[in-house]
Amino acid sequence: MKTKHYFAELGALEEGRFVIREVANRSVGATLFQGAPLVILNSCPHAGAPICQGRITSKLVVESAQNLNLDSEHPVLRCPWHGWEFNLEDGMVNGFSSRLRLAKLQYELENDSLYIWL
């Protein structure tokens, strides 16, 4: 059964920069993504890296071997250990097919405070 936990004041979150906290013995990161909170477990699904220490950057789009483009409309979170990129909208791996995805957490806003469910 999940429990509701206080995480932070909404004003502590910035677009594209993670606030990392220990909540119920789990490392959790929260940021603003397109103006709304994005809350994930701070663990890369590939190898357990502290994913929230990675960079949010433009999505790399491979159109052909000679044609690479950056898509700033769909940013990704790049893992600090192996460079895997995860789509911030759905949490899926960018660039190839995989079942791995970011562990997004349910949250609630209450009087400008962010609460998460674990």
C-alpha positions in Angstrom: 0.0 0.0 0.0 1.4 3.4 -1.0 1.8 6.2 1.6 1.7 10.0 1.0 4.9 11.8 1.9 5.8 15.5 1.9 8.6 16.2 -0.6 9.1 20.0 -1.0 7.5 23.4 -1.5 6.6 23.8 -5.1 8.7 27.0 -5.2 11.8 24.9 -4.6 11.5 23.3 -8.0 13.0 24.7 -11.1 12.5 23.8 -14.8 15.1 21.3 -15.8 17.0 21.0 -12.4 16.2 18.1 -10.0 15.7 18.5 -6.3 16.8 15.1 -4.8 15.6 13.9 -1.4 15.5 10.7 0.6 11.9 9.7 1.2 10.9 6.5 2.9 14.5 5.1 2.3 14.2 5.8 -1.4 16.1 8.5 -3.4 13.6 10.6 -5.2 14.1 13.5 -7.7 11.6 16.2 -8.7 11.8 19.0 -11.2 9.4 21.0 -13.3 8.9 19.7 -16.9 6.9 22.1 -19.1 5.7 23.9 -16.0 4.4 20.8 -14.1 6.1 18.6 -11.5 7.9 15.5 -12.7 8.8 13.1 -9.9 10.9 10.0 -10.5 13.0 7.5 -8.5 16.6 8.6 -8.6 17.8 5.3 -10.1 18.5 4.6 -13.8 16.5 1.5 -14.9 19.5 0.4 -16.9 22.2 0.1 -14.2 21.0 2.0 -11.1 22.9 5.2 -11.6 21.7 8.4 -9.8 19.7 9.4 -12.9 18.6 12.8 -11.4 22.3 13.9 -11.5 22.1 13.5 -15.3 21.4 16.3 -17.7 18.1 17.3 -19.3 18.9 18.0 -22.9 17.4 18.0 -26.4 16.4 14.7 -27.8 18.9 13.3 -30.4 17.0 12.2 -33.6 18.8 9.9 -36.0 17.4 10.3 -39.4 20.2 8.5 -41.2 23.9 7.6 -40.6 24.9 11.1 -41.9 22.0 13.1 -40.5 21.6 13.7 -36.8 19.3 16.4 -35.4 18.4 17.7 -32.0 14.8 18.1 -31.0 14.4 20.7 -28.3 10.6 20.2 -28.3 11.0 16.8 -26.7 13.8 16.9 -24.0 15.4 13.8 -22.6 17.2 12.9 -19.4 20.7 11.6 -20.1 22.1 9.1 -17.6 25.4 10.3 -16.0 27.0 6.8 -16.2 26.3 5.4 -19.6 24.6 8.1 -21.5 21.3 6.4 -22.0 18.5 8.9 -22.8 15.0 8.7 -21.4 12.0 10.6 -22.8 10.6 12.9 -20.1 7.0 12.6 -21.4 6.6 8.8 -21.2 9.9 7.7 -19.4 10.9 5.4 -22.3 14.4 4.9 -23.6 15.3 7.2 -26.6 17.0 5.7 -29.6 16.1 2.0 -29.4 13.4 -0.4 -28.3 13.5 -1.4 -24.6 11.1 -2.3 -21.8 13.1 -0.1 -19.4 11.7 3.2 -18.4 12.0 5.9 -15.8 10.0 5.1 -12.6 7.6 8.1 -12.5 5.9 8.6 -9.2 2.4 9.8 -8.4 2.2 13.2 -6.8 -0.3 15.7 -5.3 -0.1 19.5 -4.9 -1.6 20.8 -1.7 -1.3 24.5 -0.8 1.9 24.9 -2.9 3.4 21.8 -1.3 4.4 18.7 -3.3 3.5 15.4 -1.8 4.5 12.1 -3.4 3.2 8.5 -3.1 5.6 5.7 -2.3 
